[in-house]
Amino acid sequence: MVSFSYTAADEEKSRGVRRMKLLATSLLVGVAVIYALATWARNAGAGAWAGYVAAAAEAGMVGALADWFAVTALFRHPLGLPIPHTAIIPTKKDQLGASLGSFVGENFLSADVVRGRLAALGIGRRLGAWLADPAHADRVTAEASTALRGALTVLRDSDVQAVVGEAITRRAEAAEIAPGIGKTLDKVVADGAHRRAVDLICTRAHDWLVTHGDSVMDAVQGGAPGWTPRFVDRRIGERVYKELLRFVTEMRDAPGHPARGAIDRFLTDFAADLQGDTETRARVERLKSDLLARPEVQDIIASAWSSVRALIIAAAEDDRSQLRLRARASLISLGNRLSTDARLQSKVDGWAEDAAAYLVTTYRPEITSLITDTVAGWDATQTSKKIEANIGRDLQFIRINGTVVGALAGLLIYTVSRGVGA
């Protein structure tokens, strides 16, 4: 059971209820005294007026007692007697909560009611006017940056890295890369963009041969048969080296060299195979899978999150960063559009209405159960006491009005009766 805690305001209201109870009870006692005195006076021959007063006082007592019973029966058993259909709030608390939940669900949580209310609000126009104010855009940007920093701080790097690595690997495995590489290579060759790479390779190869001529000749001599004379091996090594150097030099200096044309044809054929040859495409896919499976590649993929996270946090903390400036500008631009574009306002209003209608339609039982379950968890006595403190003062006016109205009705009935009897 959940009990209520009384605040200073509740205590003040309770004192007001007690004062009104005392006033209503005093009025009841007063009409009872008047009735007794008027009855005594009538019996003592005081005159006709005593009968009118006694009738009015008698009816006032009846009205006061009836309304006292009705008001008291809401919160407790009158005089402590377990009279049926009394102490309504404590005994019917759960039923009242269920009825309240049902009432709210049927009359407030309906799609038509929500749509009508949101349509009258003009959410799109109001949101646009609010966002168009630079101060509000700054506030939204700052709050979003704080939330973003908080979310990135809470997330564990190991978990995110695992998710990011898995997502990248799974996407890379699912997508065939050979056709894309083939199309790119085909365009590169068609535009001649690969020639710079060929020029660089030829230049580096020439420079390397010039610098490492002895190593080349030693390698050629080392591969010669053992029965050949050494001077022959040396002459052959020198010859091979000079031919290599001449070939590379000519290829470097002659843009139309046959070897360059052979490279162009090779790359063109390879681009076509990447796009149309099944075996070539399968080999590229196997190579891709082997590369993705290597620990070094997985480490690079995982470390990408750390770099991105650091960049985002730094940008979110700096109020002059491009991220925040662009976000602010986008919000202001969106606000200006929403303020003036009726079609966009209609779209935003429709989205808000659809979302709200979906929520109240889908989760109506959960929302109404919050009311019924909360009321069911309240302590019956404390609930009755809390309600009485808030509305009991007004209910005491019912007792006072019952006394006055009863007295007037009694007087009227007595007067009519006397008139008819006369």
Secondary structure, 3 states (H helix, E strand, C coil): CECCCCCHHHHHHHHHHHHHHHHHHHHHHHHHHHHHHHHHHHHCCCCHHHHHHHHHHHHHHHHHHHHHHHHHHHHCCHHHCCCCCCCHHHHCHHHHHHHHHHHHHHHCCCHHHHHHHHHHHCHHHHHHHHHHCHHHHHHHHHHHHHHHHHHHHHCCHHHHHHHHHHHHHHHHHHCCCHHHHHHHHHHHHHHCCCHHHHHHHHHHHHHHHHHCHHHHHHHHHHCCCCCCCHHHHHHHHHHHHHHHHHHHHHHHHCCCCHHHHHHHHHHHHHHHHHHHCHHHHHHHHHHHHHHHHCHHHHHHHHHHHHHHHHHHHHHHHCCCCHHHHHHHHHHHHHHHHHHHCHHHHHHHHHHHHHHHHHHHHHCHHHHHHHHHHHHHCECHHHHHHHHHHHHHHHHHHHHHHHHHHHHHHHHHHHHHHHHHHC
